[in-house]
Amino acid sequence: MTKFLLLLLMTGTISSTFAQRSKMLENLKKELAASKEDTAKVRLCADVSDLYGVYNEDSCLYYTNKGLKLLEKLNYPEGKIRLLYALGLYYTNTGDLPKALKSFVQGQQLAVKIKDKTGIAAGILGTGVIYEYIDPRTAITYMMKARKMAQSGENSNWVLINHIDINLGICYMSLNQFDSAFVYLNGLYKRTSSNDVYYTPALLFFGSLQSKLGHTDEAINLLKQSVSVSENDNDHFTLSDSYYSLADVYDKMDIPDSAIRFAQKAFENAELVDRKNNMLLSANLLAKLYEPVNLKESYRYLKIAADINNEIYGLKKTHDLQKLVVEEQQQQLKAEQEQVDYKNKLRLYLVICGLAVLAFIAFILYRNNLRGRKLNNKLQSTLNHLKSTQSQLIQSEKMASLGELTAGIAHEIQNPLNFVNHFSEVNRELLAEMKDEMNKGNIDDAKEIADDVIGNEEKINHHGKRAGEIVKGMLQHSRSSTAVKEPTNINALADEYLRLSYHGLRAKDKNFNAEIKTNFDNSIDKINIIPQDIGRVLLNLYNNAFYAVNQQKSENLISYEPTVSVTTKKSGNSVLITVKDNGGGIPEKIKEKIFQPFFTTKPTGSGTGLGLSLSYDIVKAHGGEIKVETKEGEGSEFIIQLPIV
């Protein structure tokens, strides 16, 4: 339903029924075949694509690409905007969200260039629809912006507003904010009638809301009306939503037969129009409903759901794929083990039937015991493979950290060496000049030159000592590899690794810049830690902070100023080290996962997912704590608490 409604936004088509769709398609295709390769033909391609969009994805994609190919020879931005949105909707429905978002953004950018208000608002809405699958709160932000634009000017665009209100209702329901959902869905329901194209979605989503509010009878009545209208219109798109909502209602009422029947209809209708997300929802519900009554069917739908989920949301990172393979193997082994346990229990109950049956049961139990051993062997083999993979990833993380540290050290030592080389060259020239002055008998001039040489030598000595101090410090870190705690100035350690991280990143990317703020508590005495280990923790947090602000900057935020702040503070018998950035923040739904091994939000090749996990272990080994406070869109703050004693 979401996709169909968005198509209406671009075409402006409002009709009371889909019954004439086949006839309209036939006429449009005849016009298309007879038309010249001009802007009119592009519009016809868009019209045909729009009509196919609600029930035949392959044909929708065919005519969309046909129109885009025509545009290679024509300058017709309005047509390209429509086709880009049709392409985005195709990718949304088939589950390729990155490509969908790219198409929506391209269409919106083109609409901005030609000042197409409807195209801009629909582009913002399209982006919001993508975020419905990722983060409903962010989706609401986009949709509110689109709604404000649709209401601006003398005449409000009610086609656009109606669709926005539906999606706002969906988002608020997913967040369990039913009062807010009621405001938008009730408004839509009251302003639509049976001859309005929005009547069916109004029945559907307002009925779904009534179910969540506990008004079961009213919910069933509204949803069955939605089914009736959709069946008359042969609208499989809306039928898949309506049947799924009915199945959900009957599931909550604990009427499994009706729930299964409607869930199967939801799956079948979603499959007819290749709605991957509704197929996934329906398959998951059927797997749950069949579990108590038919394990075979439950497993079949669970497998279907897993395949669709992998097609839509599958991760491409190597280590994540390895982890998913292991988890899948473990789930299969667990399912087999559960079946064995069930059979064992059943056979145990039959023991009371007689001694004759007892011998048979004993034989079965013995056979199952052997099977259990085989399963245990498989599990052990899987565990060993996982441990081997983990060791490889840990080594990869260590090498990455060493490379970053080496880059920072090289940058730090290079600065004083540059000064030494520079002043040495200057002194050579000054000494040659002084020699000439002495030969000429200009003793006073020679003395002035000698003073300059002495001053330069002092600078050479100063920068030579500075390089020596850097090397000395790194040797001290090297000696701490014996894992023995030693009294350490935590302020100096925090400042040193901050500079190493920043210069290391600058060495790799000359365009990278960020404002660094420090606020160190000078009342903190030296604390007993392993400097190299805590330094590694700090380096990882600094690198993550700089990465976050650099990503935020790359989103073309002109007024954005990337900033990383580091503070230390004495608090009772502990020292608090805080690393704060103003990047994009961490979504609430993954906040609890960031310290888990192998979990990363960085692109493929940019991280192994072990940095924060290892940091967590190091801090715990020191008897400390590490936690994160974050707000999406505003930044993150990592706090390390270390004991003073």
N, C-alpha and C positions, 0 to 999 in steps of 0.2 A: 504493500500500500504506500509506503514512503516513496518508493521510486515512481509509481504512477502519479502521485500528487505533484512531485517535483517536475515531471514532464508537463503537467498542466500549467505550471508557472511560466514555462518558456514558450508554450504555444498559445496560451490564453484560451484554450478550448474548454468550454463548460457545457456539458450535455447531460441529460437526465438518465441516459442508459448507454450500455455498451452493445446493445442488440444490433446496431447498424454497423458495427466495426468491420465485419467481413466485407460488406458491400462497399464501405468507404475505402478499405484497403484495395479492393479490386479496381475501383475507379481511379484511385491515386496511382496505382502501378501502371495502369493504361496511360494516364497522363505522363508519367515519368518516362515510359518507353518512347512516347511520341515527341517529347520535349527536346529543345536544343540545349547545348551545354552552356547554360547561362545561370544567372542567380535564381531564376524561377525553378530550374532543375535542382539546385541546392536545397531550396525550400521544400520541394516535393520529397527529396531524400530525407530531410528532417521530419516531415510529416509522417512518412511511412515508418521511419525508425521509431517515432513517438508511439504510433499505434501498435507496432510489434513489441514495444518495450514492456508491455504488461503481460505478455504471454508467450513470446518466442524470442529468447535471447540471441540465438544464432542469426536470425533474420534481422534483429535490431542492430547487431554488430555489423552485418553485411552492408546494410543501407547507410549506416553511420560512416563506415570507411569509404563507401562509394561517394558520399557527399564530400568528405574531407579530401579525397583524391581530386574531385572537380575543383575544389578551392585552390589547389596548387596553381591553376591557370587564371583564377579570378581574384579580384580584390573585393571581398564581400564579408566584412567582419561580423555583421549581424548573423549571417548564416553560420559562420565558424563558431560563434558563441553557442548557438543552439546545438550544434553537432558535438562540441566539446562537452557540454553538459550531458548530452545523451550518452557519450562515451564514458563519462564519469559515473553515470547511473548504471551502465552495463557492468563496469568493474565493481561498483558497490554491491550489486545484486549477486555477482559471481564470486564475491569474497576477496578480490584483489584491492584492498583498501589503499595501499601506497599509490597505485596507478590511478585509482579513482580520485584521490586527493590532488594528484598532479593535474588531472584533466580539469577539475573544478577551479583550481588556482589559475591555470592558463586561461580559462574562459573568463574568470573574474578580472584578470589583468587586462585582457582585451576589452572587456566591458568598460573598465575605468578609462582606457584610452579614448573610446568613442562616446563616453559619458552616457552609457546605457544603464539607467537607474535600475530597471528590472533585472538586467543581467548581473549587476553588482550585488544586489540584494540576494538574488538566487545563488550566486557564488558563495556568499557568506553562509547562507543556509546550507548549501551543499557541504561546505567544510564542517558545519555543525552536525550534519547527518553522519559524517565520518566519525566525529568524536563521540557520537552516541555509542559506538562500539568500544571506545577506548576510555573516555572519562566524561560521564554525563554532566558534571559541573562545568567543564570547559565548553561542552556542547551548548549548554544553556546560555553562556556568555555570548557565543556567536549568534545564537537564535534571537536573543534580546536585541542585539545590534541590528540584525536583519529586520526585526519587527519595527524598530524605531524608524528605520529607513522606509519601510513600507507604509508607515503612517504619516510620513512627512509630506509636505505639499498640500495642495488644495483637495485632491481626491485620494483617499486611502486605497491601496491595492488589496482588496479583500481576498482575492484568490491567493495571494502570497501570505496574508495574515492568517487565513484559515489553515494553511499547511503548517505555518510556524507554530500555531497554537496546538496542533496535533502533536508535533514533535516535542514542544515544551511539556505537554501533558505526559508523554512517554518518558521523558528524562526525569521529571519530578516523581513519577511513579517508581522508577528504578531506584531513586534515592529515598523512597518511603516518605516523601513529603506530599502527602495526599491532599492537604488543604490547598497548596499551590497548584497541584495538578487539577483539582476541581475548578479553580478559577478559569482556567483556559478551556478545559474540555466541556464544562457546563455551558460556557459562553458559546462555544461552537455548536453544541447540541441544540441550544435554544434558537439560534439564528439560522438553522438549516431546516429544510422541509423535504418531503419525499421526492420532489422533482429536482433536487439539487445534487450534484455529483459528490458533494461532501456529506451527504446524508448517511451513506454506508459507513465511511470511517468514523463519523460522529457516533453512530450506533455502536460500532465495534469498540472504540477506545473509551467511550463513556461507560459502556457495559463492563469493560475490564476494570475501570476505576471503581464501579459499584461493587464488584467482587472483592477488591482489596479493602473497601470500606465495610465489608461484612453484610452488604445488602444483596444476598444471594438470589432471591427470587427476581428482583428487578434486573440483576446482572444477566441471568439466564434469559429473561424475556427480551432484553435489548440485543444480546448476542444471537439469539435465534432469528430475530428480525434481520440482523445483518447477514446471516447465512441465507435466509430466504431471498433477499434482494440480490445478493451476489450470485446465487444459483440461477436466478432468472436472467442475470446479465452474463452468465458464463464467465464470471470473474474469478478465476482460480487464485489470483493474487490475494484478494481480500478474503476468499474462502479459507486459505491456509491460516491467516491470522485469526479469523473468527472461530474456526474449529479448534485451533490451539487454545484460545482463551476459554472456550467451553470445556475442553478437556481439563484445563487447570482448575476451573470452578468445581467440576465433579470430583477431581482428585482431592481438593480441600474438603469436600463433603463426604469423602471416603466412600464413593460409589465407583469402584474400579472398573466395572464392565463398561459403563458409559464413558468414563475417562479414557479407557483404551480405545473405544470405538471412535471418539472424536479426535484423539491424538493420531490415530491411523489416517483418518480423513485429512487432517492437517498436513501430515507428511506426504500423502499422495498428491494433494493439490500443490504443495510447495515444489514437489518433484516435477510436476507438469510444466512449471514455469522456471525451473532451475533456481529456486530461491534457496541458496546454500544455508543462510543463517536460520531460516524457518525449518529447513530440513534438519539442521543440527539441534534446534530446540525441541522439535517433535521427537527425534530419535532419542535424545536424552530422557525425555519424559516417558516414552514407551519402554526404554530400558529399565527405568525405575518402577513403572507400573507392572511390568511383566516379572520382575524379580521374585515376588512371593509366589507366583502361580506357574511360571514357565521359564525356567532358567535358560533354556535354549534360545527362546525368542528374546529374552532379556540380553543375552550375550550378543545375539545377532544385531540388535539395534545399538548396543553399546559399541560394537565394532563399526557400524555405519557412522555413528556419531564421532568416533575417533578418527575415521578416515576423512570426514568432512572438516573436522577441527584442524587436522594436520594440513589439509589443502588450503584452509583460510588463514590459519594463525601459526603454521609450522615455523619453527625457528631455524635459521640458517647457520648459526654458529656451531663449529665443529664439536666443541666440548659439550654444548647443550644437547646436540643431537646424540652424542654418546650417552649422556645422562638419561635422555628420554628412552633410548634403546634398552638400557639397563632396567629402567623403571618398568617398561613394558614387559620385559622378560620376567621381572619379579612379580608383576601383576598376574601374568599367565600362570606362573608357578604357584602363586598364592591361590588362584582360582582352582587349579587342579588339586592343591592340597586341601582346600575347603570341601571339594567334592569327595575326596577320600575320607575326610573326617565325618562328613554327613553319612556316607555309606557305613562307616565303622559304627556310628551311633545307632543307625537303623538295625544293623545286624546284631548289635548288643541287645536291643529290645527283643529280638526274636529268640534269644537264648532260652527264655522261659517256655518256649513251645515244646521243648523236649530234648533229650540227650541225642537223638538222631540228628536234629538240626544243629546241635552244638558242634559236632565234628565238622560239618560243612562250614559253619561260621569261623571256626578256628583256622580252617584252610584259607578262607578268604582274607582273614585278618593277617595271616602270615604273608600272603601274596601282597597285600597292601603295605605291609611293613617294608618289604623289599622295594616297592615303588616309592615309598617315602624316603628311603635311603638314596635312591637315584635322584629324587627331587632335591634332597639336601646337597648331594654332590654338584648338581647343576647350580644351586644357589651359591655354593662355595666358589665354584669356578667363576660365576658372574661377579661375586664380591672381589675376588683376586684381580679380575680384569679392571674393575672400577678403581681399586687401589693403585694399580699400575698406571692407569690414565691420570689419576689424581697426582701421582708423583711426577709425571711428565709435565703437567700443568704448573705444579709448584716450582719445578726447575725453570720453566719458561718465565714465570713471574719474577723469580730471583734474577735471571739474566736481564729482564727488562728493567728492573730496579737498578741493577749494576750499571747498565748503559746510561740511564738518566743521571745517576750519581756521577759517573765519569764525565759526562758532558758538562755538568755544573762545576766540577773540580777544574776541568781544563779551562773553562771560562774564567774562574777565579784566579788561577795561576797566570793566565795569559796577560791579564791587566798589569800586574807589577813587572812582568818581564818586558812588556812593551815600553814601560817607563824606563827601565834599566837600559834597554837597547837605544832608546831615543836620546837619553842624556849622555850615554857613552859616545854616540856619534857627535853630539854637540861639543863635548869635551875635546874630542880629537881635533875638531876644527878650531876650537879656542886655543888649544896648546900650540897648534901650528901658527896661529895668528900672534900668540904671545912670543913665540920664538922670533918671528919677524920683527916685532916691536923692540925686543931686546937687542937684536942685531943692529937696529937703527939707533939704539941708545935711548929709546923712549921708555924709561924705567917706570914712570907713573902709569902710563897706559898698560904696560905689562902687568903691573900690580893689580890694576882694575880687572884685567882679564883673569889673573890668578884668583881673585876673589870670586869671580863668576864660576871658575872651575871648581873651587872649593864648595860653593853652594850646590852645584850640580852633583858633586860627589856625595854630599849629604843626602840628596834626594835618591841617588842610586843606592846608597846604604839603607835608606828608609824602606824603599820598595823591595830591596833584596831581603830585608828582615821580614817584610810582609809576606813574601812568597814562602820564606822559611817557616813562618807561623802556620801557614795553610798546610804545608807538607807535614809539619809536626802534629797538627791537629788530626790529619787523616791517619798518621801512624798510630796515634793514640786510639782512634776508632778501630784500627786494624788489630791492635793488641787486645781490645775488649771482646774479640771473637771467642775468648775462653769462657764467655757467658758468666763472668763474675761481676757482680754489682760494684759500682764505685761512686763516690761522691761526685755529683755532676751539677754544674750551673745550668739549670733548665732553661733560663732566659737565653743564655748564649747558644745552647743547643737548638732551641726553637728558631732563633734568628739566623743561625748558620744554615740550617736545612731549608729555611724559607728562601734565602738567597740562592742556594744550590738548585732548588726546584725551579725558581723563576729563570735563572740564567740557563739552566738546562733546556727549558722550553724555548727560551729565546734563541738558543743555539740551533734548535731544530726549525724554528719558525720566526724569521726576522720581523714579520708583521705583527707578531703577538705583543700586546701591551696590556698592562693592568695596573691599577693603583693599589699599592700595598700599604696597609695601616697596621702599626704595632702598638701595643700598650702593655708593657711588661711590669710586673710588680717587683720592685727592687728589694722588697722586704723578704723575699723568698731566699732561704739559705740553700746550700747544696743538698740534694736529695740522693739517696742510694738507688741507682738504676743501672741497667746495662745500656750505655749511651747509644751503641750501634743499633740495638733493637728498637729503642724508643725513637731514634732518628729515622729508622725505616718507617715506623708508624707515621711520624710527622710528614716525611717525604711523600708517602702515599696520600695523606689527607690534603697536602698542598697541591699535589698533581691533580687530584680530583677537583679541587676548588678552582684551579686555573682552567681546567678542562671545561667545567660548568660555565664559567663566565665567558670563555671563548665561544662556546656553543651559543650562548644567549646573544653575544655580539654578532654572530654570523646570521642571525635572523633579521638583519637590516634595521635594527632599532637605532635610529639616528641619535636620539638623545640619551641612549644607554651608556653608562660609564662602568666598565667592569672593575670590581673592587673585591679584594681579598683582605680580611682583617684577622690578625692573630693577637690574642691576649693571654696573659698568665695572671693567676690570682691565688693567693693563699686563702684557704677556707678550712679553719679548724686544723685537723691533723692531715689535711690533704692539700694538693696543688691541683688547680683546675687550668687546663690548657684548652682554649677555645679557638677553633678555625672556622671562620664565617665567610660566606660568599653571597653575592647578590645575583646568582645564576637563576636557572629555571626551576630550582627546587625539585623535590622528590615526590611523585604521586603517593597519596595516602595508602593506596591499595598495595604498593610494593615496598612501603617503608619498613615493614617487619622482615623483609626478605634480604635486605642489602648486606647483612653480615653472614648470610649463608654461603658456603663454598659454591663456586661455579656460577653464581648469580651476577649478571652484569647488565647494565642498560646501554653500554657503549656499543658502537657498530662492530661488525666482524673485523678482527685483527687489531682492535684498539684496546682490548682488555681481556684477561682470562677469567675474571670474576673471583680472583683469589686475594686481591689486595686488602679489601676490608675484612675478609675472613681471617687472614693472617694477622692483621692489625688487632683484631678483636682478641685473638689467642695470646698475642704478645702482651697486651695490656692486662688481660686476665692473669697471665703468669706473673706479672708484677704486683698482683693483689689489687688492681685498680678496676675501673669501669670505663666504658666508652658508650656514649649514646648520641642520638641525633635528634635535632629539632628542625623541622622544615615546614615550609608553606609553599605550595606549588605556585610558580610565577613570581615568587619573591626571594627565594634563595634557601640555603641550608646552613646549619650550624652544628658542627661536630664538637663534642665536649669530652675531653679525656680527664679522668680523675685518678691521680696517683697518690699513694700514701707517702707521707714525709719520712717516716721511719724506715 
